[in-house]
Amino acid sequence: MRGKDQQLQPEAAELVATVLEREQLSSAAKTAIPRRPLSRTQLVVLWSLRIYVLFMIAVVIYQVWAATQQ
């Protein structure tokens, strides 16, 4: 078996592209991309946005509930 870090030669890559179907080729071309480490400021902003979204969901649910009570 070939290791993950080895590349196909150009002729072999062309052969693979002609033999595989479209879906198979797209799944064969996918590579895992590692997560980017975030700074502390970026993490704070993301968590603030998450909390804001949860708060707004609660506000909308309350508004819908209050409108149905009238």
C-alpha positions as CSV (number, residue, x, y, z in Angstrom):
1,M,0.0,0.0,0.0
2,R,1.1,3.6,-0.7
3,G,1.7,5.9,2.3
4,K,-0.4,9.0,2.7
5,D,2.4,11.4,1.9
6,Q,3.2,9.8,-1.5
7,Q,1.8,11.5,-4.6
8,L,0.6,9.8,-7.8
9,Q,2.7,10.3,-10.9
10,P,1.0,12.5,-13.5
11,E,0.3,9.5,-15.8
12,A,-1.3,7.6,-13.0
13,A,-3.3,10.6,-11.9
14,E,-4.8,10.9,-15.4
15,L,-5.6,7.2,-15.5
16,V,-7.4,7.5,-12.1
17,A,-9.3,10.5,-13.4
18,T,-10.5,8.7,-16.5
19,V,-11.4,5.4,-14.7
20,L,-13.3,6.8,-11.7
21,E,-16.8,8.1,-11.9
22,R,-17.5,11.7,-10.9
23,E,-18.6,11.0,-7.3
24,Q,-15.7,8.7,-6.8
25,L,-13.2,11.2,-8.1
26,S,-14.6,14.0,-5.9
27,S,-14.4,11.7,-2.8
28,A,-10.9,10.7,-3.8
29,A,-9.8,14.3,-4.1
30,K,-10.9,15.2,-0.6
31,T,-8.2,15.8,1.9
32,A,-8.5,16.4,5.6
33,I,-7.7,20.0,6.5
34,P,-6.7,20.5,10.2
35,R,-8.5,23.1,12.3
36,R,-6.8,26.5,12.5
37,P,-5.8,27.4,16.1
38,L,-7.8,30.5,17.2
39,S,-6.6,33.3,19.3
40,R,-8.2,34.1,22.6
41,T,-9.9,37.2,21.1
42,Q,-11.4,35.1,18.3
43,L,-12.7,32.5,20.8
44,V,-14.3,35.2,22.9
45,V,-16.0,36.7,19.8
46,L,-17.3,33.2,18.7
47,W,-18.6,32.4,22.2
48,S,-20.3,35.8,22.4
49,L,-22.0,35.2,19.1
50,R,-23.2,31.8,20.3
51,I,-24.6,33.3,23.5
52,Y,-26.3,36.1,21.5
53,V,-27.9,33.6,19.2
54,L,-29.3,31.6,22.1
55,F,-30.6,34.8,23.7
56,M,-32.3,35.9,20.5
57,I,-33.9,32.4,20.1
58,A,-35.3,32.8,23.6
59,V,-36.6,36.3,22.7
60,V,-38.3,35.0,19.6
61,I,-39.9,32.1,21.5
62,Y,-41.2,34.5,24.1
63,Q,-42.6,36.9,21.5
64,V,-44.4,34.0,19.8
65,W,-45.7,32.8,23.1
66,A,-46.8,36.3,24.1
67,A,-48.6,36.8,20.8
68,T,-50.6,33.6,21.2
69,Q,-51.7,34.6,24.7
70,Q,-53.6,37.7,23.5
